[in-house]
Structures are given as C-alpha cells and as structure tokens.
Amino acid sequence: MAQVAFGAYGAGVAATPGPSLRKLAGVALILLLILLWAGFVASLARFVGRWPVLAQAPFYLIMGIAWIIPLKPLVTWAQTGRFRAPPAPRD
C-alpha cells in the first residue's frame, strides 16, 4: 500500500520515492564533464591567446557549445538507464 503524506492543507498526497542514485551519478558526471572541459579549454588559452581576436571569438564560441554534445546521452542514461532513447512504439 502506498504511503500517504499530508500537505499544507491536510489533503492526502501519495508519497513519491526520492531520486535514484543513477540521477545523482548523472548530475555528478555532468559537473565533472563541465570541469574537465573548462580545464581543457583553459589549457589551450596559452596558444589561442596569440591568435587575432577575430579568430579567437569563433574558437571560444565553438568550444563553449561543443561540451553540450555528450550531455544528451548522459541525461538519457540518468533518466532511463540507457544511453539511447527507447524506440518509439509503432502503431
């Protein structure tokens, strides 16, 4: 039988389980990815800093967006336990 929690107005609301450890691991991996990517880009600053400003801007723009690419499979894994979204049901 589901546990019932009482809200601010006394109405019974079914208690939902807390977030899974997989979601916590997913958040930790996302933060780790961001830190590693930022460190990688910062390590290139010594070389990129010698470029003209008009060449630096597109480089940093691309590098600032590129870290998002690995996030989709990571978020999918955190939500479903798979790295790929489940196939859509066929009619």
C-alpha positions, 0 to 999 in steps of 0.5 A, spaced: 500 500 500 502 506 498 504 511 503 500 517 504 503 524 506 499 530 508 500 537 505 499 544 507 492 543 507 491 536 510 489 533 503 492 526 502 498 526 497 501 519 495 508 519 497 513 519 491 520 515 492 526 520 492 531 520 486 535 514 484 542 514 485 543 513 477 540 521 477 545 523 482 551 519 478 548 523 472 548 530 475 555 528 478 558 526 471 555 532 468 559 537 473 565 533 472 564 533 464 563 541 465 570 541 469 574 537 465 572 541 459 573 548 462 580 545 464 581 543 457 579 549 454 583 553 459 589 549 457 589 551 450 588 559 452 596 559 452 596 558 444 589 561 442 591 567 446 596 569 440 591 568 435 587 575 432 581 576 436 577 575 430 579 568 430 579 567 437 571 569 438 569 563 433 574 558 437 571 560 444 564 560 441 565 553 438 568 550 444 563 553 449 557 549 445 561 543 443 561 540 451 553 540 450 554 534 445 555 528 450 550 531 455 544 528 451 546 521 452 548 522 459 541 525 461 538 519 457 542 514 461 540 518 468 533 518 466 532 511 463 538 507 464 540 507 457 544 511 453 539 511 447 532 513 447 527 507 447 524 506 440 518 509 439 512 504 439 509 503 432 502 503 431 
